[in-house]
Amino acid sequence: MSEVPKDNMKHLDEMTLLLYIERQLDRARGLEVSAHTQECDECSTLLRALERESRLLTRAMLEEDEPLPSRLAQFQERARKSMQWIWGLVFGLAATGVYALYTEYIQPWQQQLEAAGFGGSNLLGLLIFQGAMWKGWQSMITLLEVLAMVTLAGLGAMFFRRRIRRGSALALVFAGFCTVLALPTGASATEKRGGQNPTVGKEETIKGDVYLAGDRVRVEGTVDGDVFAAGKDIDIDGHVTGDVISAGRYLRIRGTVDGNVRSCGNTAVISGNLGKNIMWFGDAVTVDATGKVGGGVTMFGGTLAIDGHLNRDILFYGEEVNVNGAVGGSIREKGNMMIIGSNAQVDGPVKFEGNKPADVAPGAKLASPVEFKQMEKKREYRQSHYYIWRVIWTAAFVLFGMVLFLLVPGFARETVNAAELYGAPIGLGILVFFGVPLAAIIACFTVVGIPLAVFVAGFWILMLCCAEIVVGAVIGNLILGRATDTWGMIGRMALGFVIVRIVYTPLAHVHVVGLLAGLGIWMWGMGAISLALYRRLQPVIAPNVPSAPYTPPMPPNTTVGGPLPA
Amino acid sequence: MSAPGITEPTEAITRARAGDVEAWGELYRDYAPAIFRFCRRALPTREDAEDATMEIFMKLKDKLVQYDSTRSFSAWLYKVSANHCWDMLRRRKIRQDKETDDLDNLPLEHPDPSQLDMLIEQRTSEEVRKALDKLGGRARMALVMRYYSDMSYDEIADALGVRRAFVGVVLLRARHELRQALEGNAALAAGGAL
């Protein structure tokens, strides 16, 4: 801010003149500069040049030299338009899904489970850790590898996105995906057959997997692969070297299946040979006197009757187990009845939790006596340790929520904001709560779908765990108002979560109200998470879409060119 | 620093805060072109500007609760954008400008006014934009913040992380760099005769 001597006159330096036109000098200094520029032509010329330079800069920057890119024009716009019909669709699908799930699955299962007298609180744990669950799943490894490669390709493309052009990144992803798909997948082929009575004839041999769907499905020949069958009656009289995965009313296996049977349906009758395990969701499974099963049985449903030979264990949740044949492993039942006939031989331990002791015929050969446990409705909330564990669990959830909020504060805030919309998240939550498990069950009927279903089910459970945290955060916001920082959000979440637990825990012991409150919290929270995820996925690249009409810029109120300070 | 022609979108902001997608769309439609142009001037490539614009609006969803409605929305939005763009540039380590310490040593000389006048007279807006692309990150950011979005010296100092007293120096140095880029004349950039 000095004056530079030049041509026998002290001139103002450029910095001072710039600050003068930018109105950054104090009033006294501004007056000095103003007086000087009125007397000094050279400084006056420089002042005007700087002003013109400022105007040139502003003009150059404000000029619209390129239109708004199409992907920016479409960003948000498409989602905004789609939201209007999406909610209608969501609620429609939710209602349909709820009705279908209830009539097809929940109602019959509820009746059976109630008859069996257990709540199923540890079903999942037992199912997962039961060895039979994991038998014969080796064929899934290839698919998991493919998924892993696609994931890696995606991550790689994201990593190099900054270094290569977007089009190239997209091309890389697609090229990687196509390469993976084009990789040789062995000699297997897949065949699909439909119609009224899709049949694999007696003399026929199919190399690879076969999909059969129709009223009556018959496999009389040989399938050198897996059989995927859907129909009213499914008969396997031939030879299947892989697994049988089916959905139908009756499944009869009179032939030979080298792999597993994984099915859901009404009744299954095994009269032939099954090399590995049975997993059955449905009413009844019978292993006939002539039937042989190389593995074990995992069943959720009404009645299991073993008259033939079972090489390994039984895990059963349902109404009744009736054994009058040979069981090479253990029996574990949680249900209403257990009947062990005089021809029965069980080589492993027998554990039964039910309403009355097992009915064991005198001639039955058991490795050890039946361990019976009377099923009882626990009233553990009357005991002190129940509350201690509640406090521990509450603290664990708060800690879990805190970690989540710290890891993804932006997404956490979006989720809580979404939850505060009430209607939309609850509607979406109903759809997700019922629809996702239903979709996962349906997906299990395809090879590709099984790992996907496992992943989706895992994600669903994660959302379920987070639901109460989200609702807690909303309650906290209602009490203390919205927080602007992450720790504020965490504090509100903790407060709200504790309140939810304090209110909800006693309610949980009031039959209907507790159930409805729990369901409501879960659906609300899951809906909010889903809505936030949906919004995160909104910025979809829409190539080849015309640009939005040009919107004039916001010209700033530049100080340049205005009247100079006096 | 309000935006002439665009009244303050108070109602839209309130609705957008409550999660109204329509209101959010309104804000986006009204402000995205200006923010894109801001990013386009401040960042090296068009794709960077596209990415930054989307990221700014995504970030805005979270930050909207922090907006003080007594202040100008566009000014606040430009500030958010400036911070985001400067963060992007810093992350990529393309701060090629001299650091703050060097700013003290800037010679405060008197350029030849007539030659500067001639240079400005002869250059078009397009040439200026091309010259801007050749500037270092800080110089370009400073010019864009001042002459595109009309940010105050305090706001510029805050965004660039320099003392307020240095903002004028940063701007003057940026102008010199720009003249050098326009003319290819190092002497001009140093403040010498044009």
Interface residues (C-beta under 8 A of the other chain):
Chain A: M1 S2 V4 K6 H11 L12 D13 E14 M15 T16 L18 L19 E22 Q24 E42 C43 T45 L46 R48 A49 L50 R52 E53 S54 L56 L57 T58 R59 A60 M61 L62 E63 E64 D65 E66 L68 P69 R71 L72 F75 Q76 E77 A79 R80 M83 R165 R166 G410 R413 E414 N417 A418 E420 L421 R482 T484 R535 P539 A548 Y550 T551 P552 P553 M554 P555 P556 N557 T558 T559 V560
Chain B: M1 S2 A3 P4 G5 I6 A18 G19 V21 E22 W24 G25 Y28 R29 D30 Y31 A32 P33 A34 F36 R37 R40 R41 R46 E47 E50 T53 M54 F57 M58 K59 K61 D62 V65 Q66 S74 L106 L108 E109 H110 P111 P113 S114 L116 D117 I120 E121 R123 S125 E126 V128 R129 L132 L143 V144 R146 Y147 Y148 S149 D150 Y153 G168 V169 L171 L172 R175 L178 G191
